[in-house]
């Protein structure tokens, strides 16, 4: 489940930016903080259906977009062209299986330095004002490698 500290900090961040905290927003955020399954909108809807049985998919999409725009959540493209979502309260990167699409969170103490370096290089090479970065690596997960009889 969501830690109260992460939820409280996230709600404070939203309030500071003038975002009204509705019960729907709090329940969706609580779900994202407490689940590391990189859910789709449909998975979120199914996961909160007992608390908000009549919540529309449009409301979930709009809430997720609000969270993305406020830096609490990131969007992860799916192999099928859809999106999955991830709470980003603790910065991390992702390892994605090219075969099955499973997404692993990778927490690394050096992540902030890596991202800073990538952003600086991107700015130097392009002149772009960099506003963010998401890192991911791809490969074959251990389960797929075993099924495919691949060696490490």
N, C-alpha and C positions, 0 to 999 in steps of 0.2 A: 504493500500500500504506500501511498504518498507520505513522505515525511512532513510533519507539520512545519518544520523550518523551511523546506523548499517551497511548500504551498504558500506560507506566510510571506516569504521573500518575493515570490512571483506576484502575489496579489498586491503587495506594496508597490512593486515596480509598475504594475498596470495602473494603480490608483494615482501614482505620481505623474503618470502620463495622461491623466484625465479620463481613463477608461472606467466605465461603470461596471461594477462587479455584480453580475446577475447569478442566480442559482445555477443556471445552465452553464455559464462560463466556468464557474467554480467546479462543477461536477466533471466537465470535460477536462479541465486542467488537472484535477485530482486523478482522473483515469490515466492521463498521459504520464504524470509523475510516477504513478504506481505500477505502470506496465511497461516493460522494456521489449515489447513485441513488435515495435515499429508498425503500428496499426494503420489500416486503411480507414476511410470514413465509415464504411460498413462495419468494420470490426469495432470501431468506437461506438457506433450506434448500438450494436449488439451487446457491448460491454456495459453500457449505461442504461439499457432498456428497462431494468428493474427500478431505477431511480427516476428516469424520465421517459416513460413509455410512449408518449406522443410527440417526442422531439423530432422535428423534421430534419432531413438530410441537409437541406439548405442552411438551417441554423448551425449545424455542425460545421459545414464548409465555411460559413462566414466567421464562426468563432475561431476556427483553425487559422484562417487568413489573418485575423486580428492578432492571434498569438505569434504567427510568423512575422508579421510587420513590427511587432514589439520585441522581437528577439528571444522569445521564450521557447519557440518550437521551430524546427526546421523541416522542410519537405525533402523527401527522398524519392527519386523516380523509381518506379517499378518496371520490371522487364516487360510487362504488358501495356506500358504507356500510362498507367495510373500513378497515383502518389501515395506514399506512406508518410507517417508523421512521427517525430521523435522529440520528446522534451529535451531541451538543450541547457538545462540549468547547470549541469556539470559538463563543460566542454570536452568533447571527445571526437574521435573519428570513427569511420565505419570500414569494416572488411565485408565485402559482398561476394557471395558465391556466384560465379558465372553460370553454373549449371542449374541450381535449384532456386537461386534468388534470396537465400537466407541472408540476413543482415546481422552482423556481430558488432556490438559496441566495443571500442578499444580505448581504454582509459590509460593515458600516458602522461606522466608529470612534465614531459618535454613538449607536449602538444602546443601550449601557448607560444613557446619560442619558435616552433616549426611554422605555425600559422603566421606569426609576425614576419618571419623570414620570407615566406611565400608572398605575402602581401607587399613587402618592401621591394622584392624583385619584380613583381608584376607592375608596381608603380614605376620603378626605374625603367623597365623595358617598354612600357606602353604609355606612360604619362597619365594613366587612369587614376582617378581618385578612388582608391579601393575602400569599399564599405563593409566588406565581409569576405569570408572564405569558408568553404566546407571541403574537407579532405576525405577521400575514400580510396581504399585499395580493393582490387578485385583478384579473384583466384578461385580455387576449387576447395570447398570446405572438406573437413576430414570424412564426413559421412559419404559425400559424393565421390571423393577420392577412393574410398574403400569399395564402393559399388562399381567404380570404373577400373578398379585394380591398378590405380596409379601409385607410384612410389613417392615418398616425401621428397 
